[in-house]
């Protein structure tokens, strides 16, 4: 076989794998939009569900997911960025910190249902938060923490050493150097981690199944100790638990589309913030 | 050029200094006194320890893991390695200019104002005054006064290095450490930086690491020759270059190695 032919075969092969992925994602998107769009209207978005979700809207599920995402980021971002700063700027590189890194990476690979059980045991039962927004948010935060830590640490390490040295040489304390001359330049990377976290937190079902999600709760939560409905769980209910699953099929599509739009919207917002920081702190 | 050496005070007194990176010893029993308000050049082949020595003077080596130091370095009579030493105030009084000019990706103004700001100066009039004075002192004012809000990375290499000098001056140090400040600059920019060093020594004690022997001869009053972690020879620059005592010094300055 001539090297030219080989080259053509390999190029087409690689192109095919990429196109295959795009095709699958495109198919899913088109399918969901095609079937979901007719269902979505003002009532669907703003009304309470009726008859176990077979009728009415999905408003409380939208609100619930929004609360959970907000709670998750509120908890995971400070903890994640905090430990990333510690690992990247303060901790020495030795066996202990390598072990910590290994633990974090391992944590990223733990199945989400395990996080759910962990959250049930620790936050719901042991701490007595009950099935609540609080317990669900902390559980989701534990799940997205590894992603946020790893991306944040990489973002911090990407800031040139000379920024730190230059600052320290002027008499800055370590924290001053980090705060004024390292952290701002890693914001865009940190926000990338947050975007990934948001996507997972909004879409996961297993961790909230046992810690917060309500099967059918046609009212809005009054406090962080209330249960909520959530879009992915609602979708799961409609698809598998509902007595008349085929009848509520359009509602499933509608819910899926709303979830997709919500995640996309949140990510888009984060991307806009990120590009703002990119422009402001270019280097 | 005849270098007039007037009797002066000692700015830095180094005694029995040994320095280690992990198990590797980088400096061996260094003893020297650096005179105040003069330029002292540190020369020697790559890896001889001159930069390491320079960085012991503002404790910049502290930020490298697994380093160890024995001996004393006294600045104004205080051992800067004694426990309880305030590193922030040390680095405030011992400024540093790096080999690769490292302006922060901020405006020219914010670069120079960086030091004063972290030391708590908030008044914008005062900051403006400090920035102007520092930039004037480093000979950059006329070139940048109309674009103080521009990003410092838009300056030329030589301008960037003089900006870094201005930034160091803005915290009003007494001693200025320069780690090959002109090694990445073209000849004209180098000449400007060298002229600047000549002007600055009226007010500052300057210690400069350089690979360029002509530069050491041009700008310095005293020269220290380092070789393999030891201080081989130290003396008045004109004497050291015209009449080196040690064989290694002679070989190095005549270009036989290095």
Interface residues (C-beta under 8 A of the other chain):
Chain A: X92 X93 X160 X162 X163 X164 X165 X166 X167 X168 X169 X170 X171 X172 X173 X176 X180 X181 X185 X281 X282 X283
Chain B: X58 X60 X63 X65 X88 X89 X90 X91 X92 X95 X96 X98 X100 X102 X104 X105 X114 X115 X118 X119 X151 X153 X164 X167 X168 X171
